[in-house]
Amino acid sequence: MREAIWNWVRSGIPEGTILPWWARTVRAVLYPLDFLFWRMSKTHGYCWETDTWNIWGVTYSSNALHLLAKAQGETYRVTRTGETVTLERVQND
């Protein structure tokens, strides 16, 4: 349920951009323990303000990594826009 709410909140916000205050508030309410960890720790690769991960100097949208984690043989197009990497599912015909 939390994941569905968060996906709905994120649907109108471009990936890799700084989340508006209300979206960060929703994220904090939905995931309070994660929020406290992200807010207090500086040694992780997650940026809660933009909902992105920095891995080996490249920024990946959280949604892109979520799609990869749930993949079951789908084909994705990887696009790098500036410093942010996004994925788009390609329809297999």
C-alpha atoms as a printed R data frame, in Angstrom:
   type eleno elety resid chain resno      x       y       z
1  ATOM     1    CA   MET     A     1  0.000   0.000   0.000
2  ATOM     2    CA   ARG     A     2  2.817   2.422   0.907
3  ATOM     3    CA   GLU     A     3  4.571   1.672  -2.369
4  ATOM     4    CA   ALA     A     4  1.415   2.407  -4.373
5  ATOM     5    CA   ILE     A     5  0.925   5.715  -2.558
6  ATOM     6    CA   TRP     A     6  4.561   6.710  -3.104
7  ATOM     7    CA   ASN     A     7  4.404   5.783  -6.811
8  ATOM     8    CA   TRP     A     8  1.280   7.922  -7.183
9  ATOM     9    CA   VAL     A     9  2.979  10.874  -5.438
10 ATOM    10    CA   ARG     A    10  6.122  10.498  -7.625
11 ATOM    11    CA   SER     A    11  4.173  10.118 -10.888
12 ATOM    12    CA   GLY     A    12  3.958  13.863 -11.535
13 ATOM    13    CA   ILE     A    13  7.518  14.736 -10.517
14 ATOM    14    CA   PRO     A    14 10.372  14.416 -13.062
15 ATOM    15    CA   GLU     A    15 13.010  11.880 -12.023
16 ATOM    16    CA   GLY     A    16 16.226  13.277 -10.590
17 ATOM    17    CA   THR     A    17 14.760  16.655  -9.634
18 ATOM    18    CA   ILE     A    18 14.590  17.945  -6.090
19 ATOM    19    CA   LEU     A    19 11.356  16.770  -4.558
20 ATOM    20    CA   PRO     A    20  8.959  19.475  -3.387
21 ATOM    21    CA   TRP     A    21  8.564  19.821   0.379
22 ATOM    22    CA   TRP     A    22  5.186  18.091   0.342
23 ATOM    23    CA   ALA     A    23  6.596  15.014  -1.458
24 ATOM    24    CA   ARG     A    24  9.464  14.751   1.046
25 ATOM    25    CA   THR     A    25  6.896  15.006   3.841
26 ATOM    26    CA   VAL     A    26  4.827  12.179   2.345
27 ATOM    27    CA   ARG     A    27  7.997  10.074   2.003
28 ATOM    28    CA   ALA     A    28  8.895  10.724   5.649
29 ATOM    29    CA   VAL     A    29  5.404   9.703   6.788
30 ATOM    30    CA   LEU     A    30  5.336   6.555   4.644
31 ATOM    31    CA   TYR     A    31  8.863   5.439   5.552
32 ATOM    32    CA   PRO     A    32  9.697   7.003   8.955
33 ATOM    33    CA   LEU     A    33 12.643   4.759   9.913
34 ATOM    34    CA   ASP     A    34 14.234   5.016   6.487
35 ATOM    35    CA   PHE     A    35 13.746   8.774   6.560
36 ATOM    36    CA   LEU     A    36 15.522   9.116   9.908
37 ATOM    37    CA   PHE     A    37 18.417   6.969   8.692
38 ATOM    38    CA   TRP     A    38 18.763   8.890   5.412
39 ATOM    39    CA   ARG     A    39 18.484  12.228   7.196
40 ATOM    40    CA   MET     A    40 21.068  11.412   9.870
41 ATOM    41    CA   SER     A    41 23.615   9.404   7.871
42 ATOM    42    CA   LYS     A    42 26.054  10.918   5.400
43 ATOM    43    CA   THR     A    43 27.750   7.630   4.451
44 ATOM    44    CA   HIS     A    44 25.108   6.167   2.157
45 ATOM    45    CA   GLY     A    45 24.463   6.770  -1.515
46 ATOM    46    CA   TYR     A    46 20.807   7.753  -1.193
47 ATOM    47    CA   CYS     A    47 19.712  11.394  -1.561
48 ATOM    48    CA   TRP     A    48 16.247  11.776  -0.063
49 ATOM    49    CA   GLU     A    49 15.815  15.300  -1.431
50 ATOM    50    CA   THR     A    50 15.865  14.017  -5.032
51 ATOM    51    CA   ASP     A    51 14.931  10.332  -4.481
52 ATOM    52    CA   THR     A    52 18.110   9.234  -6.285
53 ATOM    53    CA   TRP     A    53 21.071   6.952  -5.590
54 ATOM    54    CA   ASN     A    54 24.697   7.832  -6.309
55 ATOM    55    CA   ILE     A    55 26.599   4.697  -7.327
56 ATOM    56    CA   TRP     A    56 30.197   4.994  -8.485
57 ATOM    57    CA   GLY     A    57 29.727   8.681  -9.215
58 ATOM    58    CA   VAL     A    58 26.624   8.181 -11.386
59 ATOM    59    CA   THR     A    59 23.177   9.237 -10.193
60 ATOM    60    CA   TYR     A    60 20.384   6.715 -10.710
61 ATOM    61    CA   SER     A    61 16.724   7.499 -10.144
62 ATOM    62    CA   SER     A    62 15.160   5.443  -7.389
63 ATOM    63    CA   ASN     A    63 12.393   4.432  -9.787
64 ATOM    64    CA   ALA     A    64 14.973   3.055 -12.257
65 ATOM    65    CA   LEU     A    65 16.532   0.829  -9.615
66 ATOM    66    CA   HIS     A    66 13.084  -0.265  -8.451
67 ATOM    67    CA   LEU     A    67 12.192  -1.317 -12.023
68 ATOM    68    CA   LEU     A    68 15.416  -3.325 -12.286
69 ATOM    69    CA   ALA     A    69 14.774  -5.029  -8.966
70 ATOM    70    CA   LYS     A    70 11.321  -6.162 -10.119
71 ATOM    71    CA   ALA     A    71 12.371  -7.109 -13.698
72 ATOM    72    CA   GLN     A    72 11.252 -10.490 -15.019
73 ATOM    73    CA   GLY     A    73 12.904 -10.551 -18.461
74 ATOM    74    CA   GLU     A    74 11.653  -7.181 -19.729
75 ATOM    75    CA   THR     A    75 13.808  -5.032 -21.979
76 ATOM    76    CA   TYR     A    76 14.736  -1.522 -20.806
77 ATOM    77    CA   ARG     A    77 16.292   1.462 -22.563
78 ATOM    78    CA   VAL     A    78 18.888   3.154 -20.371
79 ATOM    79    CA   THR     A    79 19.195   6.908 -20.835
80 ATOM    80    CA   ARG     A    80 21.645   9.229 -19.176
81 ATOM    81    CA   THR     A    81 20.413  12.820 -18.903
82 ATOM    82    CA   GLY     A    82 23.157  14.949 -17.432
83 ATOM    83    CA   GLU     A    83 24.197  13.098 -14.302
84 ATOM    84    CA   THR     A    84 20.993  11.075 -13.874
85 ATOM    85    CA   VAL     A    85 20.325   7.638 -15.351
86 ATOM    86    CA   THR     A    86 16.733   6.625 -16.073
87 ATOM    87    CA   LEU     A    87 15.162   3.480 -17.497
88 ATOM    88    CA   GLU     A    88 12.278   3.148 -19.913
89 ATOM    89    CA   ARG     A    89 10.585  -0.168 -20.547
90 ATOM    90    CA   VAL     A    90 10.682  -1.186 -24.213
91 ATOM    91    CA   GLN     A    91  7.656  -3.121 -25.463
92 ATOM    92    CA   ASN     A    92  8.673  -6.495 -26.848
93 ATOM    93    CA   ASP     A    93  6.724  -7.224 -30.026
